[in-house]
Amino acid sequence: MSISFALDRFNYLLNRVRERLWVKPLCTCVFSVLVIVIAESFDGHEMFQGLPEVTNKSVETLLSILAGGMLAIATFSVGAMVSAYGSASSNATPRSFAAVISDDTSQNALSVFIGSFIFSVVGLFFLQNEVLGPVSRTLVFILSVITYVMVIYTFVRWVDRIARLGRMGTTIQNVEKVCLKAVKRRSLHPHMDGCPPTSRDPETSKAIMVTEIGYLQRIDLAALQKLAVEFDARFQVQSLPGEYLGQGEALCRVWAEKEEWDDAEIAKIQAAFQIDRRRIFDEDPRFGIVVLSEIASRALSPGVNDPGTAIDVMGSLHRLLAAWQEGTDKRKEGDPGFDRVEVPELLIEELMADAFASMARDGAGNIEVSSRLQEVLGSLSTLKDPGFYNAAKSQSEMSFARAKIAMNFEPDIVALEKIRNQHFAQNFE
């Protein structure tokens, strides 16, 4: 496995842990308990004897206010976050929910509030049971003041964030952010650190079939590489993360000397493919692009009629596809980390279709949307990769054909054709 891919996978796994809503509050709670215990152990050290003594009543009052206030604030925070998440799902698309809950500011704020509540409760327990001495009592008082300052700062920062969380613009930004990570990861490693597919006779291979119905979320290429070495075989992946799989479809094909495969060996190979009911953003760049496209389509529906949101989405898609090309330019040739596993790469034609096909259909009768779409496609066509030009040209042709049918005002069609010709005239018949 290449070093860059290994580091990328480590960062990915770290982010997956951080995205668990319970991890940060749990860590903060554990840290709070440790702080109280450590403070209590300082009573016997002479270097701390010079600290001013604080009465039990002062510390108890401070901790009681902190405990009562934090419980109320934490409850309010959860209610506000749930309301914002519901708003994001209903106004944008339910598929955006996973991107919205990845908001670090809200998670950090909630962990601070819950952690402060646990800190105050533990402090009161130690204090009322006369466990804390003069030194530890003073240290707990100082820590309580610091906690107050941290809570006030976090609350002010969080209120500014929660005012925007769940709004359309913030939802689009969150989806773009999580999608950008997947785009960069896949564009730099188009074969997921495996090998490009080679031409092989499928008749000489063993097809590993799907056992579950759902979306392929993740492929454990390290496990496949290990099995390939164990069986002296070579794997060729047939399905990529994000694809919907049903019965009778192949996960991969195996070329090996052995002809008979028992159920246990097949089960080991199937276990490397994680299938579930939903798509996820992590290793599926197309999903983020599809979610953004869904937001634009909903905005263009007659019931909403918000072409401005569709135009904003086009800007996000433009940046994502440009980042794909940027990652392609930065690819480094080298030995693949998994030399026995062949993985096909995503095609730019597929990404372009996911991004713009539905918008071209739903916004065909809107001159503002159609003209911006032609401008974005024209800009993408200027990127270095010839595949970008061909894909952009194809989407431009289909978008213009739809617009000519949907628009009944001739000057709009003329204006749209003029914009298209600025980028593609020399290649249109």
C-alpha positions, 0 to 999 in steps of 0.5 A, spaced: 500 500 500 502 506 498 504 511 503 499 517 501 494 512 500 495 509 507 495 516 510 489 518 506 485 511 509 488 513 516 485 520 516 478 517 513 478 512 519 479 518 524 474 522 521 469 516 521 470 516 529 469 523 530 463 523 526 460 519 531 455 523 535 457 520 542 464 520 541 466 527 543 461 527 549 464 521 552 471 523 551 469 530 554 465 526 560 471 522 561 476 528 561 472 531 566 472 525 571 480 525 570 480 532 572 477 532 578 481 525 580 487 529 579 486 535 582 484 531 589 491 528 588 494 534 589 492 535 596 499 532 599 504 536 594 507 542 598 508 546 591 500 547 591 500 549 599 501 557 597 494 557 593 489 561 596 483 557 600 476 557 597 470 555 602 466 549 600 460 554 599 463 558 594 465 551 590 458 548 591 454 554 589 458 555 583 458 547 581 450 547 582 449 553 578 453 550 572 450 543 573 443 546 572 445 551 567 448 546 563 443 541 563 438 546 560 442 548 555 444 541 553 436 540 552 435 546 548 441 544 544 439 538 542 432 541 540 435 546 536 439 541 532 433 536 531 429 542 528 435 544 524 436 537 521 429 536 520 429 543 516 435 541 512 431 534 510 425 537 508 427 543 505 433 540 501 433 533 500 433 527 506 439 524 503 443 531 505 442 529 512 448 525 513 452 531 511 448 536 515 449 532 522 457 532 520 457 539 522 463 539 527 461 546 531 454 543 533 457 537 535 463 540 539 458 545 542 454 539 545 460 535 547 462 541 551 455 542 554 454 535 556 462 535 559 461 541 563 454 538 566 458 531 568 464 535 571 460 539 575 456 533 578 462 529 579 465 535 583 459 536 587 459 529 589 466 529 591 465 536 594 459 534 598 462 527 601 468 531 603 473 528 599 476 534 596 482 538 601 483 545 601 488 545 595 484 540 590 478 545 592 481 551 590 483 547 583 476 545 582 474 552 583 479 555 578 477 549 573 470 551 574 471 558 572 475 556 566 469 552 564 464 557 565 468 562 560 469 556 555 461 555 555 460 562 554 465 562 548 462 556 545 455 558 546 456 564 543 459 561 537 454 555 537 448 560 537 451 564 531 452 557 527 445 554 529 442 560 526 444 558 519 444 550 520 439 547 516 438 553 512 439 551 504 445 555 503 449 551 509 446 545 507 449 545 500 455 547 503 455 541 508 454 537 502 459 540 498 464 539 503 463 532 504 463 530 497 469 534 496 473 529 500 470 523 496 472 527 490 479 528 492 480 521 494 478 518 488 481 523 483 488 521 486 487 514 487 482 512 481 483 505 482 483 505 490 490 503 490 489 497 486 490 496 479 487 498 472 483 492 469 486 488 464 482 484 458 481 477 461 477 471 459 471 471 463 469 464 462 476 462 465 474 466 472 469 464 478 464 470 479 462 472 486 455 473 486 451 478 491 448 475 497 444 481 499 440 487 496 442 494 497 447 499 495 455 497 495 458 502 501 465 500 501 470 495 498 476 492 503 481 492 498 486 490 503 482 484 505 481 482 497 489 482 497 490 478 502 485 473 500 488 473 493 495 471 496 492 466 500 489 463 494 494 465 489 489 468 485 487 475 482 481 479 483 477 484 478 472 488 481 465 488 478 461 493 482 464 500 485 461 503 491 455 507 490 452 502 485 445 498 487 446 491 487 441 485 486 440 478 486 444 475 480 449 481 479 457 480 480 461 483 486 468 481 482 471 475 478 476 471 480 482 468 476 486 462 480 488 455 478 483 452 483 477 450 480 473 448 486 471 453 491 467 451 498 462 456 501 467 458 506 472 461 501 466 464 497 464 467 504 471 470 505 471 474 499 463 476 499 465 479 506 470 484 503 464 488 500 460 492 505 452 492 502 447 496 506 440 499 504 443 506 503 449 510 500 454 514 504 458 519 502 465 516 504 467 512 498 462 514 493 463 521 490 457 520 485 453 520 491 454 527 493 453 530 486 447 526 486 444 529 492 446 536 490 443 535 483 436 533 487 437 539 491 437 543 485 431 539 482 427 540 488 428 547 487 426 547 480 419 544 482 413 548 480 411 548 488 418 551 490 420 555 484 427 557 486 432 557 480 437 561 485 438 555 489 439 551 482 444 556 480 448 556 487 448 548 486 451 549 479 457 553 482 458 547 487 458 542 482 462 546 478 467 546 484 467 539 485 468 537 478 474 542 477 477 539 483 476 532 480 480 534 474 485 538 479 486 531 483 487 527 476 493 532 474 496 530 481 496 523 480 503 520 481 505 513 477 507 508 481 506 501 484 499 499 486 498 498 493 494 492 491 497 489 485 492 483 485 486 487 485 483 490 479 479 496 480 475 500 474 475 507 475 469 512 475 468 516 468 467 523 467 461 522 463 458 519 469 459 524 473 457 530 468 451 526 467 449 525 475 451 533 476 447 536 470 442 531 467 436 532 472 437 540 472 437 540 464 431 537 464 427 540 470 430 547 468 429 547 461 424 552 461 428 557 465 432 562 461 436 563 467 438 556 469 439 554 462 444 559 460 448 558 467 448 551 465 451 552 458 456 557 462 458 552 467 459 546 461 463 551 457 468 553 463 469 545 464 470 544 457 476 548 457 480 543 462 486 539 460 482 533 460 479 531 453 474 527 456 471 533 460 470 537 453 467 531 450 462 530 456 461 537 457 459 538 450 454 532 450 451 535 456 450 542 453 447 539 446 442 535 451 441 541 455 440 546 449 435 540 445 431 540 452 431 548 452 428 549 445 422 544 446 421 547 453 421 555 451 416 558 447 419 565 447 424 565 441 429 571 444 430 566 450 432 561 445 436 565 441 440 568 447 441 561 449 444 559 443 449 565 443 451 563 450 452 556 447 456 558 441 461 562 445 464 555 447 462 549 443 460 553 436 466 550 432 464 543 434 456 543 433 453 541 426 
